[in-house]
Amino acid sequence: MSIYQGLTTSFKYQVMQGQINLASNNIYMALYNGNASLGPSTTNYTSANEITGTGYTAGGQLMTGVTVQFDSQNNIVFVNWSNVIWTPATFSARGALIYDATASNASIAVLDFGSVKSCSNSFTVTMPANTSTYALIRG
């Protein structure tokens, strides 16, 4: 199995159709083990190979602190969220799926952690800098 990082193809289509509103919908992050098969063709949240462990609930966690901004000098729209933190937490994860629970669990993006990450106290997925160059979603 494999995890390929990036925006999902279905998200690109659905956002252009106005079916996903990143600023107001309930966006979640679910965590997965190394056996997960996630990537551009992932269309919806799946529980297949989702992690289990202390402090983790199936379906993941609601993402908060969303910002949608426009860099008028570079004509780039960018979106980011606050860091996602599980605490207490005792589990391991290889990647994540960001999905829109409001839009029938439609996939948005896949994150590849590069290797299995383990924790015994808290687990934090650190969002990139909230700029038009580094934000999680930009275009």
N, C-alpha and C positions, 0 to 999 in steps of 0.2 A: 504494500500500500504506500501511498505517498501524499504529502501535503504540499501544494503549490500556492505560494503567497500571491495575493493580488485581488483586485475587484472581480466579482463574478460577472459573467456575461449577462445573466438574467437581470442583475442589478442595473447595469448600464441601460438596458432596454426599459425596465420598469421605472427608473427615475426619469427618463425622457418622456414616458407616457404619463407622468404625474401620479403614479401609483404608490410611490414611496416619498414620504416627507421626512427627511432626516432631522429637521428642527423640532417636529412635534410628535412623531411616532415613537413607540416603545422599542428602542433598539437594545438588543441583548448581545452578550458575548458568552459563548459556550466553549468549553475546553475539551480537547481530544488527545487520545494517546497516539503512539506511533503507528498503530495499525489503521488509522483513519485514512480515508481516501477523499480528500477535499481539494478543490481547485476551481478554475474558471467555469467549469461545467456544473458546479454545485448550484442547485436551484433553491433549496429550502433547508432549514434546520433539520438535522437528523440526530437521532440518539445513538446511531451505530458508532461504536468505538468512542463514545463520550466517556470522559473519566468519571471515576467515583472516588470518594474519600471524605475525610472529615472536613466539614466546612463547605463542601461543594454540593449544590442542589442541581439535579438534572434540569437542563434548559439554560443553565448559566446564570448570569447576573445582568440586571438592567444597567445600561451605561448611562451616566449622568454628565452634566456640565457641557452639553453640546454647544458648539459655536459654529456658525456658518458665516464666513466672511468673504469679502471681495477685495482683492489687491488691484486697484484701478491702474496702477502704474504698469503692471505686468499682465493685466486682463486675466487673472486667475481667481477662480472661486475655490475656497478650501474649507474643509470641515474637519473638526477634531472633537474629542471628548476628554473628560478627565481620566486619569489612570483608573484602571479597574482593579480593585483589591478584594481578595478573599481573606478574611481573618476571623476566627482561627482557621488554619488550613493545614492539612497533612495529606498531600497527594503529589502526583507527577503528571505533567502535561507536555505534549510535543507541539501543539498548535491550537489555534482557535478559529471559530467561525463567528462572524458578526452577522446578525440577522434582524429582520424587522418583524417583531411579534404582531404589530398592528396590521401588517399586510400579509397575513396568512403565513407567517414565519419565512418570508422570502429572504434568500441569502443576499448579503451585501459584499462581504470581503472575507478572505481567508488569511490568517496570519500563521507564518511558519517560524517557530522559535529557534530553529537551527539545530536544536538537540533537545533531548528530554530535560525538562526543568523540574526539579523536585523541591518541596518545601516541608518544613516541620512546624511552622509558626504562622506565617502569612505568605500569600502569593500575590504579587503585583505585576500586572501587565502595564508597562510604562508606555504611554502614548508619546509619539514624536513631538518635537517643537511645533507649536501652533502658528506656523508661518506658511506662506504660499509655496515655499520650497520644501518643507518637511512634513506638513500636516498629513494625517492618515489618508484623507481623500482630497485630491486636488485636480483641477483641470481647467 
